[in-house]
Amino acid sequence: MKTIIVDDEKWALEQLRKEFENKNDIELVGCFSRSTEALEYIKSNPVNFALLDVKMSGVDGIELGTKLSEYSPYAIIVYV
């Protein structure tokens, strides 16, 4: 399952990355601290699962989730 994590707090991003790095059924394809970086990634790369921080500066997690759904309509999105 191609997975991305997006959180503007570095400690939270690192902790979530550690939780997922040794899972056999999850392929962590991106960890992003800025939603704009994640948005550029999802425009050309399919994603199956996303953990998105709700409160971020600029494009927040809810808006990013909406955009993600446009590019990967069957992606599972979890807001943290």
All heavy atoms as an XYZ file, in Angstrom:
640
protein
N       0.849     -1.163      0.000
C       0.000      0.000      0.000
C       0.901      1.234      0.000
O       1.645      1.479      0.942
C      -0.885     -0.031      1.251
C      -1.836      1.093      1.319
S      -2.940      1.090      2.782
C      -3.626     -0.534      2.740
N       0.845      2.011     -1.050
C       1.666      3.221     -1.175
C       1.126      4.290     -0.226
O      -0.013      4.713     -0.344
C       1.669      3.719     -2.609
C       2.355      2.748     -3.551
C       2.362      3.289     -4.963
C       2.926      2.275     -5.921
N       4.349      2.172     -5.904
N       1.992      4.702      0.696
C       1.574      5.558      1.807
C       2.390      6.839      1.871
O       3.600      6.814      1.652
C       1.745      4.786      3.134
O       0.961      3.593      3.080
C       1.320      5.608      4.325
N       1.693      7.944      2.192
C       2.386      9.201      2.476
C       1.970      9.687      3.863
O       0.881      9.379      4.352
C       2.115     10.304      1.433
C       0.635     10.684      1.385
C       2.636      9.918      0.067
C       0.348     11.952      0.589
N       2.883     10.436      4.465
C       2.621     11.089      5.743
C       2.913     12.567      5.557
O       3.955     12.930      5.010
C       3.519     10.524      6.857
C       3.297      9.012      7.012
C       3.255     11.248      8.176
C       4.314      8.344      7.922
N       1.988     13.412      6.013
C       2.179     14.854      5.898
C       1.885     15.485      7.253
O       0.765     15.389      7.760
C       1.256     15.472      4.820
C       1.576     16.951      4.627
C       1.363     14.718      3.501
N       2.907     16.095      7.834
C       2.761     16.767      9.127
C       3.819     17.856      9.210
O       4.986     17.597      8.908
C       2.932     15.765     10.266
C       2.372     16.284     11.578
O       2.675     17.448     11.938
O       1.637     15.531     12.242
N       3.425     19.053      9.598
C       4.381     20.154      9.653
C       5.211     20.172     10.933
O       6.130     20.965     11.067
C       3.700     21.508      9.425
C       2.639     21.822     10.453
O       2.264     20.933     11.240
O       2.158     22.967     10.469
N       4.902     19.287     11.863
C       5.703     19.169     13.074
C       6.697     18.026     12.876
O       6.308     16.875     12.732
C       4.817     18.919     14.278
C       3.892     20.087     14.574
C       3.034     19.850     15.788
O       3.564     19.348     16.798
O       1.844     20.156     15.713
N       7.971     18.375     12.867
C       9.025     17.396     12.546
C       8.999     16.182     13.469
O       9.161     15.056     13.022
C      10.408     18.060     12.607
C      10.594     19.171     11.607
C      11.028     18.643     10.290
C      11.350     19.823      9.372
N      11.674     19.426      8.061
N       8.783     16.389     14.767
C       8.787     15.268     15.709
C       7.642     14.306     15.420
O       7.806     13.100     15.508
C       8.748     15.752     17.161
C       7.464     16.455     17.523
C       7.208     17.788     17.436
C       6.265     15.841     17.986
N       5.918     18.052     17.815
C       5.313     16.874     18.168
C       5.891     14.537     18.262
C       4.025     16.624     18.623
C       4.605     14.287     18.714
C       3.680     15.329     18.894
N       6.480     14.831     15.062
C       5.332     13.985     14.753
C       5.578     13.216     13.452
O       5.271     12.018     13.355
C       4.063     14.829     14.638
N       6.142     13.885     12.470
C       6.450     13.251     11.191
C       7.432     12.101     11.400
O       7.244     11.003     10.872
C       7.028     14.291     10.228
C       7.272     13.856      8.795
C       5.982     13.475      8.099
C       7.965     14.973      8.029
N       8.455     12.335     12.202
C       9.462     11.304     12.465
C       8.864     10.117     13.224
O       9.154      8.958     12.926
C      10.634     11.901     13.247
C      11.756     10.943     13.501
C      12.432     10.435     12.232
O      12.334     11.076     11.181
O      13.061      9.360     12.310
N       8.017     10.394     14.204
C       7.392      9.315     14.968
C       6.480      8.466     14.082
O       6.512      7.232     14.151
C       6.593      9.892     16.147
C       6.014      8.846     17.053
C       7.081      7.991     17.720
O       8.128      8.481     18.090
N       6.825      6.708     17.844
N       5.696      9.095     13.248
C       4.816      8.352     12.341
C       5.635      7.543     11.334
O       5.307      6.393     11.042
C       3.863      9.309     11.623
C       2.788      9.938     12.497
C       2.110     11.083     11.768
C       1.767      8.890     12.922
N       6.718      8.124     10.848
C       7.585      7.405      9.913
C       8.142      6.142     10.562
O       8.139      5.068      9.968
C       8.726      8.294      9.442
C       9.587      7.640      8.352
C      10.871      8.415      8.099
N      11.736      8.519      9.253
C      12.502      7.523      9.725
N      12.482      6.346      9.154
N      13.269      7.712     10.777
N       8.587      6.256     11.796
C       9.120      5.093     12.513
C       8.077      4.003     12.684
O       8.395      2.813     12.617
C       9.664      5.517     13.876
C      10.967      6.255     13.804
C      11.431      6.649     15.192
C      12.705      7.455     15.128
N      13.133      7.880     16.476
N       6.843      4.395     12.920
C       5.764      3.423     13.100
C       5.503      2.602     11.835
O       5.117      1.445     11.903
C       4.473      4.122     13.529
C       4.512      4.706     14.914
C       4.601      3.656     16.004
O       4.034      2.565     15.840
O       5.249      3.942     17.026
N       5.730      3.195     10.694
C       5.401      2.542      9.432
C       6.588      1.913      8.709
O       6.398      1.141      7.776
C       4.724      3.531      8.480
C       3.299      3.803      8.839
C       2.962      4.902      9.609
C       2.298      2.956      8.415
C       1.650      5.138      9.953
C       0.981      3.186      8.747
C       0.657      4.286      9.529
N       7.802      2.210      9.099
C       8.957      1.807      8.295
C       9.186      0.303      8.205
O       9.760     -0.166      7.236
C      10.222      2.528      8.760
C      10.741      2.106     10.092
C      11.965      2.914     10.511
O      12.398      3.811      9.768
O      12.463      2.636     11.593
N       8.765     -0.495      9.143
C       9.003     -1.939      9.096
C       7.742     -2.764      8.875
O       7.704     -3.939      9.211
C       9.707     -2.390     10.382
C      11.106     -1.831     10.471
O      11.823     -1.768      9.476
N      11.492     -1.396     11.651
N       6.739     -2.169      8.315
C       5.491     -2.882      8.022
C       5.568     -3.451      6.609
O       5.807     -2.729      5.653
C       4.284     -1.953      8.138
C       4.175     -1.231      9.457
C       3.911     -2.171     10.593
C       3.670     -1.387     11.862
N       4.242     -1.945     13.027
N       5.366     -4.748      6.487
C       5.510     -5.419      5.190
C       4.485     -4.988      4.151
O       4.792     -4.932      2.968
C       5.438     -6.935      5.369
C       6.627     -7.471      6.141
O       7.703     -6.892      6.105
N       6.419     -8.566      6.835
N       3.274     -4.703      4.569
C       2.218     -4.381      3.607
C       2.107     -2.885      3.311
O       1.239     -2.452      2.567
C       0.877     -4.928      4.086
C       0.529     -4.482      5.493
O       1.422     -4.029      6.225
O      -0.652     -4.606      5.869
N       2.997     -2.077      3.892
C       2.964     -0.637      3.674
C       4.275     -0.188      3.045
O       5.351     -0.464      3.560
C       2.734      0.117      4.996
C       1.340     -0.208      5.516
C       2.921      1.616      4.807
C       1.017      0.406      6.837
N       4.156      0.499      1.916
C       5.321      1.077      1.249
C       5.270      2.590      1.481
O       4.449      3.293      0.892
C       5.282      0.772     -0.246
C       6.432      1.342     -1.007
C       6.317      1.134     -2.508
O       5.349      0.501     -2.975
O       7.203      1.630     -3.212
N       6.116      3.062      2.369
C       6.156      4.485      2.684
C       6.876      5.203      1.548
O       8.086      5.118      1.409
C       6.866      4.713      4.017
C       6.780      6.101      4.611
C       5.325      6.548      4.757
C       7.477      6.130      5.952
N       6.099      5.886      0.712
C       6.658      6.522     -0.485
C       6.968      8.001     -0.294
O       7.606      8.611     -1.146
C       5.732      6.326     -1.717
C       5.665      4.861     -2.098
C       4.348      6.892     -1.469
N       6.515      8.577      0.818
C       6.818      9.978      1.049
C       6.454     10.453      2.431
O       5.405     10.087      2.965
N       7.347     11.253      3.013
C       7.104     11.961      4.272
C       7.330     13.437      3.975
O       8.419     13.816      3.551
C       8.068     11.491      5.356
S       7.796      9.818      5.917
N       6.316     14.237      4.213
C       6.386     15.638      3.830
C       6.060     16.536      5.016
O       5.095     16.275      5.735
C       5.399     15.934      2.696
C       5.591     15.060      1.492
C       4.823     13.921      1.314
C       6.547     15.373      0.543
C       5.010     13.110      0.206
C       6.739     14.572     -0.567
C       5.964     13.436     -0.742
N       6.835     17.589      5.196
C       6.554     18.550      6.252
C       5.773     19.751      5.718
O       5.303     20.570      6.496
C       7.854     19.022      6.914
O       8.707     19.619      5.963
N       5.629     19.818      4.406
C       4.855     20.900      3.783
C       3.817     20.284      2.853
O       4.125     19.443      2.013
C       5.775     21.837      3.013
C       6.756     22.542      3.963
C       7.742     23.429      3.282
N       7.102     24.308      2.313
C       7.742     24.834      1.292
N       9.018     24.583      1.098
N       7.115     25.612      0.449
N       2.595     20.749      2.977
C       1.516     20.206      2.158
C       1.726     20.487      0.674
O       1.321     19.693     -0.169
C       0.169     20.748      2.628
O       0.187     22.155      2.664
N       2.394     21.588      0.344
C       2.643     21.896     -1.061
C       3.567     20.852     -1.707
O       3.383     20.495     -2.865
C       3.246     23.304     -1.226
O       4.394     23.436     -0.379
C       2.228     24.377     -0.861
N       4.534     20.360     -0.939
C       5.418     19.295     -1.444
C       4.627     18.016     -1.684
O       4.807     17.343     -2.692
C       6.546     19.017     -0.448
C       7.498     20.158     -0.250
C       8.436     19.930      0.929
O       8.141     19.087      1.799
O       9.478     20.604      0.976
N       3.766     17.684     -0.742
C       2.934     16.491     -0.880
C       2.008     16.617     -2.083
O       1.816     15.659     -2.843
C       2.124     16.256      0.387
N       1.455     17.792     -2.280
C       0.560     18.023     -3.411
C       1.284     17.815     -4.736
O       0.757     17.166     -5.641
C      -0.040     19.427     -3.332
C      -1.072     19.795     -4.385
C      -2.233     18.815     -4.376
C      -1.578     21.205     -4.152
N       2.487     18.319     -4.845
C       3.271     18.098     -6.070
C       3.532     16.606     -6.285
O       3.475     16.120     -7.409
C       4.584     18.876     -6.018
C       4.428     20.355     -6.239
C       3.733     20.684     -7.557
O       4.147     20.154     -8.611
O       2.771     21.472     -7.536
N       3.805     15.892     -5.210
C       4.079     14.454     -5.314
C       2.841     13.695     -5.797
O       2.921     12.882     -6.713
C       4.536     13.898     -3.962
C       4.812     12.422     -4.013
C       6.041     11.953     -4.457
C       3.840     11.499     -3.654
C       6.295     10.597     -4.539
C       4.081     10.146     -3.734
C       5.309      9.697     -4.173
O       5.546      8.349     -4.260
N       1.677     13.975     -5.195
C       0.480     13.198     -5.529
C      -0.041     13.493     -6.932
O      -0.796     12.687     -7.482
C      -0.648     13.375     -4.492
C      -1.156     14.814     -4.451
C      -0.197     12.893     -3.135
C      -2.347     15.029     -3.545
N       0.368     14.606     -7.522
C      -0.068     14.922     -8.882
C       0.450     13.908     -9.899
O      -0.190     13.672    -10.910
C       0.391     16.326     -9.285
C      -0.396     17.425     -8.623
C       0.107     18.782     -9.062
C      -0.696     19.895     -8.424
N      -0.199     21.225     -8.828
N       1.590     13.295     -9.612
C       2.168     12.359    -10.582
C       2.478     10.984    -10.007
O       3.054     10.148    -10.695
C       3.445     12.962    -11.182
O       4.370     13.262    -10.162
N       2.076     10.733     -8.758
C       2.338      9.441     -8.130
C       1.084      8.945     -7.417
O       0.547      9.660     -6.565
C       3.473      9.566     -7.102
C       4.774      9.984     -7.744
O       5.451      9.178     -8.345
N       5.109     11.263     -7.630
N       0.629      7.745     -7.719
C      -0.558      7.217     -7.052
C      -0.286      6.941     -5.574
O       0.807      6.536     -5.195
C      -0.858      5.924     -7.815
C       0.445      5.520     -8.412
C       1.194      6.786     -8.672
N      -1.282      7.195     -4.750
C      -1.200      6.963     -3.311
C      -2.424      6.161     -2.890
O      -3.535      6.446     -3.335
C      -1.149      8.316     -2.548
C      -1.238      8.114     -1.060
C       0.104      9.088     -2.926
N      -2.203      5.160     -2.031
C      -3.308      4.341     -1.538
C      -3.759      4.739     -0.138
O      -4.897      4.502      0.246
C      -2.911      2.864     -1.499
C      -2.400      2.373     -2.818
O      -1.220      2.101     -2.945
N      -3.259      2.273     -3.811
N      -2.830      5.300      0.654
C      -3.103      5.617      2.054
C      -2.352      6.879      2.438
O      -1.192      7.042      2.057
C      -2.659      4.439      2.935
C      -2.956      4.609      4.389
C      -4.249      4.537      4.860
C      -1.936      4.832      5.288
C      -4.523      4.688      6.210
C      -2.192      4.987      6.645
C      -3.496      4.911      7.105
N      -3.023      7.764      3.183
C      -2.376      9.019      3.594
C      -2.741      9.361      5.024
O      -3.911      9.274      5.413
C      -2.802     10.156      2.672
N      -1.732      9.725      5.796
C      -1.926     10.291      7.131
C      -1.649     11.771      7.008
O      -0.534     12.175      6.660
C      -0.953      9.676      8.135
C      -1.232      8.255      8.556
C      -0.089      7.718      9.386
C      -2.518      8.173      9.343
N      -2.658     12.590      7.260
C      -2.545     14.028      7.042
C      -2.824     14.800      8.323
O      -3.845     14.577      8.973
C      -3.535     14.484      5.965
C      -3.511     13.752      4.629
C      -4.595     14.305      3.714
C      -2.143     13.840      3.986
N      -1.930     15.704      8.670
C      -2.141     16.624      9.779
C      -3.235     17.600      9.358
O      -3.208     18.133      8.247
C      -0.833     17.361     10.063
C      -0.908     18.282     11.271
O      -1.907     18.230     12.019
O       0.039     19.053     11.468
N      -4.191     17.824     10.228
C      -5.300     18.716      9.888
C      -4.853     20.173      9.860
O      -5.131     20.891      8.913
C      -6.474     18.534     10.874
C      -7.565     19.563     10.625
C      -7.040     17.130     10.762
N      -4.138     20.602     10.892
C      -3.753     22.007     11.011
C      -2.327     22.209     10.526
O      -1.366     21.814     11.178
C      -3.870     22.470     12.456
C      -5.284     22.497     12.956
C      -5.335     23.031     14.361
C      -6.774     23.052     14.851
N      -6.846     23.565     16.218
N      -2.208     22.805      9.352
C      -0.910     23.155      8.787
C      -1.031     24.529      8.158
O      -2.114     24.912      7.714
C      -0.485     22.132      7.716
C      -0.179     20.767      8.258
S       0.468     19.656      7.001
C      -0.982     19.325      6.010
N       0.078     25.251      8.105
C       0.037     26.560      7.459
C      -0.071     26.377      5.944
O       0.349     25.361      5.406
C       1.286     27.372      7.811
O       2.435     26.698      7.372
N      -0.642     27.349      5.296
C      -0.853     27.232      3.848
C      -2.029     26.307      3.577
O      -3.122     26.510      4.082
N      -1.782     25.276      2.800
C      -2.811     24.281      2.486
C      -2.944     23.359      3.693
O      -1.998     22.673      4.070
C      -2.420     23.472      1.227
C      -3.459     22.414      0.928
C      -2.236     24.384      0.028
N      -4.116     23.351      4.342
C      -4.284     22.489      5.506
C      -4.593     21.051      5.086
O      -4.756     20.757      3.898
C      -5.351     23.038      6.460
C      -6.768     23.000      5.887
O      -7.005     22.312      4.878
O      -7.647     23.649      6.472
N      -4.634     20.147      6.048
C      -4.821     18.737      5.761
C      -6.149     18.410      5.090
O      -6.220     17.522      4.246
N      -7.190     19.118      5.455
C      -8.509     18.877      4.856
C      -8.482     19.228      3.369
O      -8.942     18.453      2.521
C      -9.611     19.679      5.582
C      -9.637     19.355      7.085
C     -10.968     19.443      4.928
C      -9.965     17.924      7.422
N      -7.921     20.370      3.058
C      -7.811     20.791      1.661
C      -6.903     19.837      0.882
O      -7.203     19.466     -0.260
C      -7.272     22.216      1.579
C      -7.298     22.813      0.202
C      -6.833     24.255      0.177
O      -6.718     24.895      1.236
O      -6.570     24.745     -0.938
N      -5.805     19.421      1.505
C      -4.904     18.465      0.859
C      -5.609     17.141      0.611
O      -5.462     16.541     -0.451
C      -3.651     18.249      1.716
C      -2.625     17.268      1.165
C      -2.119     17.694     -0.211
C      -1.468     17.130      2.148
N      -6.411     16.691      1.567
C      -7.175     15.455      1.391
C      -8.143     15.538      0.230
O      -8.320     14.577     -0.523
N      -8.761     16.691      0.058
C      -9.677     16.902     -1.070
C      -8.922     16.790     -2.392
O      -9.378     16.129     -3.323
C     -10.354     18.280     -0.953
O     -11.071     18.335      0.282
C     -11.302     18.525     -2.110
N      -7.752     17.422     -2.449
C      -6.929     17.348     -3.669
C      -6.445     15.923     -3.909
O      -6.448     15.440     -5.042
C      -5.729     18.292     -3.569
C      -6.087     19.736     -3.538
C      -6.582     20.187     -4.886
C      -6.797     21.687     -4.881
N      -7.416     22.135     -6.115
N      -6.033     15.237     -2.849
C      -5.575     13.859     -2.976
C      -6.672     12.983     -3.568
O      -6.419     12.146     -4.432
C      -5.131     13.316     -1.616
C      -4.793     11.829     -1.555
C      -3.636     11.480     -2.477
C      -4.477     11.416     -0.132
N      -7.895     13.194     -3.124
C      -9.027     12.414     -3.632
C      -9.256     12.623     -5.124
O      -9.760     11.744     -5.808
C     -10.301     12.765     -2.863
O     -10.184     12.362     -1.529
N      -8.892     13.785     -5.629
C      -9.030     14.051     -7.063
C      -8.037     13.214     -7.870
O      -8.359     12.735     -8.948
C      -8.802     15.532     -7.352
C      -9.874     16.440     -6.805
C      -9.549     17.911     -6.983
O      -8.621     18.241     -7.755
O     -10.214     18.741     -6.334
N      -6.835     13.052     -7.347
C      -5.787     12.321     -8.060
C      -5.802     10.820     -7.762
O      -5.442     10.019     -8.623
C      -4.405     12.900     -7.722
C      -4.230     14.298     -8.236
C      -4.354     15.393     -7.389
C      -3.947     14.536     -9.571
C      -4.202     16.676     -7.869
C      -3.796     15.823    -10.058
C      -3.927     16.890     -9.198
O      -3.777     18.170     -9.673
N      -6.185     10.454     -6.557
C      -6.259      9.044     -6.147
C      -7.605      8.834     -5.448
O      -7.686      8.848     -4.219
C      -5.106      8.692     -5.196
O      -3.862      8.823     -5.811
N      -8.677      8.678     -6.234
C     -10.024      8.670     -5.661
C     -10.297      7.537     -4.669
O     -11.225      7.645     -3.870
C     -10.945      8.576     -6.883
C     -10.081      8.157     -8.010
C      -8.684      8.556     -7.679
N      -9.537      6.478     -4.697
C      -9.784      5.348     -3.797
C      -8.809      5.323     -2.629
O      -8.773      4.363     -1.868
C      -9.730      4.022     -4.564
C     -10.791      3.985     -5.632
C     -10.460      4.127     -6.979
C     -12.138      3.853     -5.310
C     -11.428      4.131     -7.959
C     -13.117      3.852     -6.282
C     -12.748      3.988     -7.612
O     -13.734      3.990     -8.572
N      -8.032      6.379     -2.457
C      -7.069      6.443     -1.353
C      -7.808      6.539     -0.008
O      -8.835      7.202      0.111
C      -6.155      7.646     -1.521
N      -7.257      5.869      0.964
C      -7.751      5.968      2.328
C      -7.021      7.134      2.983
O      -5.792      7.210      2.932
C      -7.468      4.663      3.105
C      -8.207      3.488      2.451
C      -7.849      4.821      4.569
C      -7.741      2.144      2.926
N      -7.784      8.038      3.588
C      -7.200      9.224      4.207
C      -7.545      9.211      5.691
O      -8.714      9.078      6.056
C      -7.723     10.508      3.554
C      -7.384     10.513      2.059
C      -7.166     11.736      4.251
C      -8.050     11.624      1.281
N      -6.524      9.371      6.524
C      -6.720      9.478      7.971
C      -6.155     10.839      8.387
O      -5.006     11.163      8.073
C      -6.005      8.340      8.729
C      -6.099      8.539     10.225
C      -6.581      6.995      8.315
N      -6.977     11.604      9.091
C      -6.556     12.923      9.559
C      -6.097     12.819     11.017
O      -6.752     12.191     11.831
C      -7.713     13.921      9.452
C      -8.153     14.156      8.033
C      -9.249     13.489      7.508
C      -7.442     15.016      7.202
C      -9.646     13.697      6.192
C      -7.838     15.226      5.891
C      -8.941     14.552      5.399
O      -9.323     14.762      4.102
N      -4.929     13.416     11.280
C      -4.386     13.386     12.644
C      -4.210     14.800     13.151
O      -4.156     15.729     12.381
C      -3.040     12.625     12.717
C      -3.260     11.160     12.412
C      -2.006     13.189     11.778
